[in-house]
Amino acid sequence: MTLELIRSVPQMANLVRPAHVDSERAALVAFLSNHLSPDATGDRYEWLYCKNPSGVARVWVACEPEAGKIIGLSAAFPRRIHSQGQEVRGYVLGDFCIHPDYRTLGPALELQRGTLEDLSRDGAGFVFDFPSISMLAIYNRLRIEPQGSSVRFAKPLRVDRQIEKRIPNKLAGATLAVAANAVLRLRDAGSGRSNAWTITEEAAPCGEEFTIAFRQWAPRMGICADRSAAYLNWRFFQHPQRRYHLLTARKNARLCGYLIFHWESEDATIVDLLAEEEQVSKALLVETVAIMRRCRVYTLSAPFLGSCSGREIFEDCGFRPRESSPVIVLRMPGAANPHGDQVADHWYLMHGDRES
């Protein structure tokens, strides 16, 4: 994707300008909480926009040209991207929202065009996004096509909900659910929990060993965002609104892999998984399944880029692909490009790589 294509889309009259993360904080938080989500609180803003170890967020606003009223907001959150043994500056896009009175395509196009042009001028290496359906329409007008898709791999651990929907007789349904759940447990018995590694749930914060391990494992992951100890602690364990759990696999106290998940009510999601070899990843998945089954979780999900390596490991553990959603990956001028424009196949992106 080139800037020439982005610039060729007709422009409107609204003003798009960078916003100051600190001095305009009150106005930006108010706009986000009113037009993005009630969960876009001041605490979330402080964490997501100001405390990121990779740098302060970039923000752009679309304004009425005369009154200066904010009618739209776009944000880019810094990531250190590891590619071919080098580290380059990248961004994940998010928090894009438009005032309801201005939700025509014009202001949204102006805002997204301005965001991408500024990031390109400032030397960003990579930009990626997990766009909604409405956001995808904006990318289409900018002539930017998805380069991949995030696929939710899911593993059912209990079938009570499905049976309750289909069988109105509670006694019959409960009896059938017990039998079906037993079948699911028996299927997993063949996987076997490995004794080759000591797998435990650990309390944060992550130590420097996570940074060292990532640097050793990153080259075989293709293009991936930084997973240093500082990043993991910020992204997952300083989150103001969500609790994450960390499983580690160790051999003789040496870190061999980790898995991070969050668990809400009856469902759980794996958000990050990294290990020195595939068998460690499988051992971590098997242990996570066992823990979630004891916690009476119904479905364990793992969304990740469909072209990522490791799909076979999830399928071996009983995960199956469900719905998918588009992923935008752009190589910008700040990244050398010796192998052409098709970069999505070489990315390692999991659910935790989203902006929040």
C-alpha positions in Angstrom: 0.0 0.0 0.0 1.4 3.4 -0.9 0.6 6.9 0.3 -0.2 8.0 -3.3 -3.3 5.7 -3.2 -4.4 7.1 0.1 -3.9 10.7 -1.1 -5.9 10.0 -4.3 -9.2 9.7 -2.3 -11.1 13.0 -2.4 -10.8 15.1 0.7 -13.4 17.0 2.6 -13.2 20.3 4.5 -12.9 19.2 8.1 -9.6 19.9 10.0 -7.5 16.9 11.0 -4.7 17.7 13.5 -2.6 15.9 16.0 -3.8 16.2 19.6 -1.7 16.6 22.7 -2.0 13.6 24.9 -1.4 15.5 28.2 -2.8 19.0 27.7 -6.0 17.8 25.9 -6.5 14.8 28.2 -9.8 15.9 29.7 -11.4 16.6 26.3 -10.0 13.4 24.8 -11.2 11.2 27.7 -14.6 12.8 27.5 -14.9 12.2 23.8 -13.8 8.5 24.1 -16.1 7.7 27.0 -19.1 9.3 25.2 -18.5 8.0 21.7 -16.3 4.9 22.0 -17.2 3.1 25.2 -18.1 3.9 28.8 -15.0 1.7 29.7 -12.8 4.4 28.1 -12.1 5.9 31.5 -9.4 8.2 32.8 -7.6 5.2 34.3 -7.6 3.4 31.0 -6.3 6.5 29.3 -3.5 6.9 31.7 -2.4 3.3 31.3 -2.9 2.9 27.5 -2.0 6.4 26.3 0.7 7.5 28.8 2.4 4.5 30.4 3.2 2.3 27.4 7.0 1.4 27.8 7.3 1.7 24.0 6.3 5.3 24.1 3.3 7.7 24.5 0.3 7.1 22.2 -0.2 9.3 19.1 -3.7 10.9 18.8 -5.4 12.8 16.0 -8.7 14.6 16.0 -11.1 15.7 13.3 -12.6 19.1 14.1 -15.2 21.4 12.6 -13.2 24.0 10.7 -15.0 27.0 12.2 -15.9 26.1 15.8 -13.0 23.7 16.3 -15.4 21.1 17.9 -13.9 17.6 18.0 -16.0 15.3 15.8 -13.7 12.3 15.5 -10.6 10.7 17.2 -8.0 8.2 16.1 -5.1 6.8 18.1 -1.9 4.8 17.4 -0.2 2.9 20.1 3.6 2.3 19.8 5.1 -1.1 19.5 8.7 -2.2 19.0 8.5 -4.6 16.0 11.2 -7.3 15.5 11.8 -8.1 11.9 14.7 -10.0 10.3 16.9 -9.5 13.4 16.2 -5.8 13.6 13.9 -3.7 15.8 11.8 -1.0 14.1 9.2 1.4 15.4 5.6 0.3 14.7 2.1 1.1 15.8 -1.2 -0.7 16.4 -4.2 1.4 15.6 -7.3 1.7 17.8 -9.9 3.8 19.5 -11.2 5.2 16.2 -14.5 6.9 16.9 -16.7 9.6 15.2 -19.4 11.8 16.8 -22.9 10.3 15.9 -23.9 13.6 14.1 -20.9 13.2 11.7 -20.9 9.5 10.9 -20.7 9.9 7.2 -17.8 8.5 5.3 -16.2 11.9 4.7 -14.9 12.8 8.2 -13.8 9.2 8.9 -11.8 9.1 5.6 -10.1 12.4 6.4 -9.2 11.2 9.9 -7.8 7.9 8.9 -5.9 9.3 5.9 -4.3 12.0 8.2 -3.4 9.3 10.7 -1.6 7.1 8.2 0.1 10.0 6.4 1.5 11.4 9.7 2.8 8.0 10.8 4.5 7.5 7.4 6.1 10.9 7.5 7.4 10.3 11.0 9.2 7.1 10.0 7.0 4.3 11.3 8.1 0.9 10.1 4.9 -1.0 10.4 1.3 -0.3 11.2 -1.3 -2.9 11.9 -5.0 -2.9 12.8 -7.8 -5.2 13.7 -10.7 -3.3 12.1 -14.4 -3.6 12.7 -16.8 -4.0 9.8 -17.5 -0.3 9.7 -13.7 0.5 9.9 -13.1 -2.0 7.0 -15.4 0.2 4.8 -13.0 3.1 5.5 -10.0 1.0 4.5 -11.8 -0.1 1.4 -12.3 3.6 0.3 -8.6 4.2 1.0 -7.9 1.2 -1.3 -6.3 -0.8 1.5 -7.2 -4.4 1.6 -6.9 -6.8 4.5 -3.6 -8.8 4.3 -4.8 -11.6 6.6 -7.4 -12.6 9.1 -7.6 -13.3 12.8 -9.2 -16.7 13.4 -10.7 -17.6 16.7 -9.7 -21.2 17.5 -12.1 -22.6 20.1 -12.2 -25.6 22.3 -15.5 -26.6 24.0 -14.9 -27.8 27.6 -18.6 -28.1 28.6 -21.8 -28.4 26.6 -24.3 -27.4 29.3 -25.3 -24.1 27.6 -25.9 -25.7 24.2 -28.0 -28.5 25.6 -30.0 -26.1 27.7 -30.9 -24.2 24.6 -32.0 -27.3 22.7 -33.6 -29.5 25.4 -36.3 -27.8 27.5 -36.6 -30.7 29.9 -34.1 -29.8 32.6 -33.6 -33.3 34.0 -33.1 -34.8 30.6 -30.8 -32.0 29.6 -28.7 -32.3 32.7 -28.3 -36.0 32.3 -27.2 -35.6 28.7 -24.8 -32.8 29.6 -23.1 -35.0 32.2 -22.5 -37.7 29.6 -21.4 -35.2 26.9 -19.0 -33.5 29.3 -17.5 -36.9 30.2 -16.9 -37.6 26.5 -15.0 -34.2 26.1 -12.8 -35.1 29.1 -12.0 -38.5 27.7 -11.0 -37.0 24.4 -8.4 -34.9 26.3 -7.1 -37.8 28.2 -5.3 -38.9 25.1 -3.3 -35.7 25.0 -1.5 -36.4 28.2 0.0 -33.8 30.5 3.8 -33.8 30.1 6.2 -34.2 33.0 9.1 -32.8 31.0 8.5 -29.3 32.3 7.3 -27.8 35.5 4.2 -25.8 34.6 2.8 -23.4 37.3 0.7 -20.3 37.5 3.0 -17.5 38.6 2.3 -14.0 39.9 3.4 -10.9 38.1 5.6 -9.1 37.6 7.7 -10.8 34.9 11.4 -10.7 35.4 14.3 -10.0 33.1 14.4 -13.7 32.1 11.3 -13.0 29.9 13.2 -10.4 28.0 16.2 -12.7 27.5 13.9 -15.5 26.4 12.0 -13.4 23.9 15.3 -12.2 22.3 16.3 -15.8 21.9 12.9 -17.0 20.5 11.9 -14.0 18.4 14.0 -14.8 15.2 11.9 -17.9 14.5 8.6 -16.0 15.0 8.9 -13.9 11.8 7.7 -10.3 12.3 6.4 -9.8 15.8 5.8 -7.1 18.4 8.1 -6.8 21.4 7.4 -9.2 24.3 10.0 -7.9 26.8 9.3 -8.1 30.5 8.5 -4.4 30.6 5.9 -4.8 27.8 4.3 -7.9 29.4 4.0 -6.3 32.8 2.4 -3.2 31.3 0.2 -4.8 28.7 -1.2 -7.6 30.9 -0.5 -7.1 34.5 -1.0 -3.3 34.9 -4.2 -3.3 33.0 -6.7 -1.2 35.0 -9.8 -3.2 34.1 -8.9 -6.8 33.4 -7.1 -9.6 35.3 -4.7 -11.8 33.4 -3.2 -15.1 34.4 0.4 -16.3 33.6 1.4 -19.9 33.2 5.1 -20.7 32.8 6.9 -23.9 31.7 10.3 -24.4 33.3 13.0 -27.0 33.3 15.5 -26.9 36.1 14.1 -23.5 36.9 14.9 -22.2 33.4 12.1 -20.5 31.6 11.1 -22.5 28.5 7.7 -20.9 27.6 4.7 -19.0 28.9 1.0 -18.7 28.2 -1.2 -15.7 29.3 -5.0 -16.0 29.5 -7.9 -14.1 30.9 -11.1 -15.7 32.3 -14.4 -14.0 32.5 -17.5 -15.8 33.8 -18.0 -19.0 31.8 -15.4 -18.4 29.0 -11.7 -17.9 28.8 -9.3 -16.5 26.1 -5.6 -17.2 25.5 -4.0 -13.9 24.6 -0.4 -14.8 24.3 1.7 -17.9 23.9 5.5 -18.1 23.4 7.9 -21.0 23.9 11.3 -22.2 22.8 9.8 -25.2 21.0 6.4 -26.6 19.9 6.2 -29.3 22.6 6.5 -26.7 25.3 3.6 -24.8 23.7 1.5 -28.0 23.6 2.3 -28.7 27.3 1.2 -25.2 28.2 -2.1 -25.6 26.2 -2.9 -29.0 27.8 -2.3 -27.6 31.3 -4.5 -24.5 30.5 -7.3 -26.8 29.3 -7.1 -28.8 32.6 -7.2 -25.7 34.7 -10.1 -24.2 32.9 -12.1 -27.4 33.0 -11.6 -27.5 36.8 -12.9 -23.9 36.8 -16.0 -25.0 34.9 -15.3 -22.9 31.9 -17.4 -23.6 28.9 -15.2 -22.5 26.0 -11.5 -21.8 25.8 -10.6 -19.5 22.8 -7.4 -18.5 21.2 -7.7 -15.8 18.4 -4.5 -15.4 16.3 -3.5 -14.6 12.8 -4.6 -17.5 10.6 -1.2 -17.7 8.9 0.8 -17.9 12.1 2.9 -20.9 12.7 1.6 -23.1 15.5 -1.9 -23.7 14.1 -1.2 -27.5 14.2 -0.4 -27.4 17.9 -3.8 -25.9 18.7 -5.6 -28.4 16.4 -3.7 -31.3 18.1 -5.1 -30.0 21.4 -8.7 -30.0 20.1 -9.1 -26.4 19.1 -11.1 -25.8 15.9 -11.3 -22.6 13.8 -14.5 -20.6 14.2 -15.2 -17.1 12.9 -12.6 -14.8 11.5 -12.0 -11.1 11.3 -9.8 -9.0 8.9 -6.3 -7.8 9.8 -4.6 -4.8 8.2 -0.8 -4.9 8.0 1.1 -2.0 6.4 4.8 -1.8 5.8 5.7 1.9 6.0 8.8 3.8 4.8 10.6 3.2 8.1 11.0 -0.5 7.4 13.3 -1.9 4.7 11.4 -4.0 2.2 13.6 -6.4 0.4 10.9 -9.1 -0.2 8.0 -7.1 -1.7 4.8 -5.9 -0.1 3.2 -9.2 1.1 4.2 -9.2 4.8 1.2 -10.6 6.6 2.2 -14.3 6.1 5.4 -13.6 8.2 3.6 -12.0 11.2 3.0 -13.6 14.6 0.0 -11.8 16.0 -2.2 -13.0 18.9 -5.1 -11.5 20.7 -2.9 -9.7 23.1 -1.3 -7.7 20.3 -4.5 -5.6 20.0 -4.4 -2.1 21.5 -6.1 -3.0 24.8 
